[in-house]
Amino acid sequence: MNDMKETDEFLDEDEHLVLTYRGKDYSIPPVDAKTGLRIERIMSAADRAQRGADTEKDEKQVLSDADEMDLYPDVLGPVYDELLDDGVSFIRLRLAATAAMLWTISGDDVAHEYWEAGGKAPAPNRQQRRAKTTRTGGASSTRGQASGTGTSTRRKQSASQPKGKG
């Protein structure tokens, strides 16, 4: 006996991301599984890089410039050609593609927030990032050994040197 529901009962794969530009709605369909997995790898690598995670020297680049250009049609589907036919700028094309990637991974709210912010991090996120880099307490700002702070220990005076020179 199967207790699990059919996915069509609770998962709406017909849902589209709708982005409005110059009064026109662009309806972006969900991506196929292979593209979704690619997006997930890219977004995961971007998140690790943003957090400053160490990466191995031989780790290959997740997305080259050429791969990025190939990704846009896959992410935007038929909307890719529609945007090009409408003469949108590259900045808008990239914004739409990134919003679609965010939608694929994180959902409608994140994609719309990104779109409406013009691709810039909203103010609360900037404030959170700044808070993470603010140092408090003495120990967190203590320099390590051989830090090159420019200070040196006081030189001992030799018996032959007069006081005041040294």
N, C-alpha and C positions, 0 to 999 in steps of 0.2 A: 504494500500500500504506500502510495506517495503522498506525503503530507504537504509538500511544497506546492505553492501556487504557480500557475503559468505566469511568466514574466510580463506578458501583455496585460495582465490584470492590475499591475502596479507600476510598471516601468513604461513611460511614454517616450518611445524612440522617435516619435514624429514631432517632438518639441524642437523648435528652432530658436536660435539666438537672433533677435531682431535688433539691428543697429540702425539708427536714423542719422542721415547726413544730408544736409541741405534740403530738408523736408521730404526726403525719400527713405523708405524703409528697405533695408537689406536683410533678407531672411536667410540665415546661415544654417544649413542642416547639420546634424551630428556627423562626426567623422567615422570612418570605418575603424575596425579594431587595430589594424596595423598602424594607421596614422595616430590613433589614440595612444598606443604604446610608445611610439616615437616621441610624441608630445610629452608623455610622462617622463621619459628618459631626459629630455631636454630641460624640462622644468625642474626636475630633481637636481640635475647638474648645475643649473643656474642658482638654485637655492643654496647648494653646498658652496658654490663660489662666493655668493653674497655673504654667507656666514663666515667666510674666510677659512673653510675647512681645507686641510692639507690634501693635496692630490699627488699621486705618484708622478714622477717626471715622465714616465713613458705612457701615461694615460693619453689616449688619443682625443683629439678635439671632438666634442659631441656633435657640434653643428658648424660646418664650414660656411662661408659666405654662399657658395654654390648650393649647398644643401638647404640653406635658408630660403633661397629663391625657389627651390623645388618644393619646399614645404608649404608655401603660401597657397598654391592652387589646391593642394590636398586638404588643407585646413579650411579654406573658404568655400570649396566646392564650386558650384555654378556662380556664386557671388563674386568669385575672383574675376571672371571675364566681364561680369556686369560692372564691377568697379572700374576696370580698365576702360571699358566702353564709355563709361560716364566721365572719364578723364580725371579721376581723383589723383591727388599727389601721392608720391611714394610714401610720405609720412602717414597719410590716411590709410593707405593699403597696409602698411606695417602695423598701424594701430588696430585695424580691423582684424588682421591675422592674429595678433597677440591677444586681443580680446576673445577671439574664438578659441585660442589655446587655453586661456584661463577658464573659459566657460566649460571646456571639455574636462579639465582637471578639477576645478574648484566650484563651478556652478554659476548660475545666472547673476547673483548679487555681486560677486567678485568681478565678473566680466563687465557688468554695467558700471560699476564703480570706477574701473580702469578706463573705460571708454569715456565716461563723463568727466574724468580728470584729465583727459587728453593725453593719457599715457604717463602722467606724472603720479608719483606716490601721493595719496591724500595726506593732508596735514597731520592727522593722528599718527600715521605710520612714520612720518618723518620725525615727529616728536619722540616716538618710541625708540627709533634708531639712535637718536641723539642721547636719550636717557641711557641706552646700553653702553655708549662710549664714554659717558661721564664717569670720572673716577672720584671715589670718595674714600676717605680714610688714608692714613699714612702708608700702610703696608702695600697697598695696590700701586702706589707710585714710586716705591723704592727701586732705585736702579740696581741692576745686577752687578756682580763683580766685573772689573775691567770694562766699565761702561763708557769710559772716555768723557767724563763730565767736565774735564778741564781743570779740576782741582788736583793738587798734589800735596804730598806730605811735606812738612817743613824740613828744610835741609839742616843738618847738624852743622854747627860752626866748628871749624877746626881751630886749634890753638893759635895758628898763624894768622887767621883772618881777624881783622878788627871788627868790633861790634858795629852793627848798623849796615854792613854790606853783606849781602848774601843771598 
